[in-house]
Amino acid sequence: MGRILFGGTAALLICIFLSPRFIEFLREREFGQHIREDGPEGHHQKAGTPTMGGIILFLAVSVSFLILTNYEWRSVGVFGAAIACALLGFADDYTKLIKRRSLGLRARTKLAVTIAISLGLWFIATQEAHLPSTLWLRFVDYHIDLGPLYPLLIYLVVAGTTSAVNLTDGLDGLAAGCAAIVLLAYIGITFLAGDFDLAILSGCLVGACIGFLWFNAFPATIFMGDTGSLGLGGAIAGLAVMTKTEVLLILLGGIFVIEALSVVIQVISFQMTRKRVFLMAPIHHHFELKAWSETKIILRFWIVASICAAIGFTIFRQSRGV
């Protein structure tokens, strides 16, 4: 338990002490956020805020984790997936900044890289960590052998989680706070499961998220960008795969599911009826246009995320008879 606390504290302090200089570095090079023209009017004043804060976040995670880890395959697989997703996000951020517009890598490029990351995670999970190719329905304690379809499940988990976290990253501190809550639940899950190396990684991720929130909380002085959101999504997806909680992640990360579903519902509704269910999607923008303050939305979403994570953790404990 001491190493988990030490890892989290180290990652938090690295973020806090390195972020000011990194923010100044980004400002000097004018690496600022570009705001989409059809976004909420209040967001236009955020244009130019330094982005790619995910670099500092994952630097803090990497330093603390690589010093403390025992290099077990499960934690190495999760760490590798997180860093690979963060690098994909960095490439997307860098492309946006160079082109000076709110567009990034081509969709086919993102798809190909996400498939490669998923296959790598599948290989480590099944061949090195020796996990079964099964889907565990913890609600009813039932296992489904997916066989050759297991890589597809992992791809859906990775693609879905990274996309959902990325969609949630629309308000100051929203994605970082929600991710910290989900990752905190994974500290408990990995600790109960006896995967102490994974618990250390989860602790480092929580600490880095909290340290990043010091500067990302409203009003944000830096954004995590796709580097951070895709990296955190990859970490959460990897933890779900390595702890066999792929289905339970729907509940553990309930706030991310809600955000992603709001976009899906909005798109389907508009295509079929030419009417919008929400004033704007993802759903946090809907509440912005309903005149909710940004801090109210963020705090209430954190509360929902905490409730979902707590229920998911309770179900995990019951499935293990604890």
C-alpha angles and dihedrals in degrees: 000000000000093000091051091054092043092050093049093047093047092051091047093051093046089054093047096047099040100040098075093057092042091051090051090048091054092046092052090054093041093238092161134154119268113217120215113245095231093053125108112298093238091062095065090078088061091064111122096027107142113262138187090071086148086082092068092040093056093038087059091047093047097049095047096040097045091053095048104034127104088211095241113173096244094056092040089054093051092045091048092050091049094050092045091052090046090053090051088051091048091053089050093048093047092050090052092050095047093048091042094224139098093261126098139172120349116270092240090055092052090047094051094048093046090052090050092050091048092050090049091051090047092051094050093044096050105027103033105023090035096222117165120251091243137124112226115211097198093181090071099015094242129143125212117197106221096180110178090005092066094090088055090054091051091050091051091050094048096042094042096047096045091048093047094050089046091053091049091055094088104104131051109279096351100116095036092050095046091046091051090053093051092044090049088058088051090055087061094043095050092043092052090046091053093243094134094166089057089047089055091051091048089050092051090050092050092048092049092049092051092046090050090050088063087075101021097055116107118320090033121211091190137021124216093225123195088308089069102032096048091043093052090045090052091050093051092046091049092050090051091053096045094047094042091240098125093128094037088056088074086069100031090054094034094141090057090049090052091051093049093044091052089059093047092049092047094051095045093046093050094046093049103036105012086236129114123227092200130038086238136348140263090056097243087068089053090060091045089058088047085065096254112151117248093242092051092052093047095048094046092048089050088053091051090047090051093051092049093047092047093051091047092050091049091053090050091052092049092049088057093046093242 
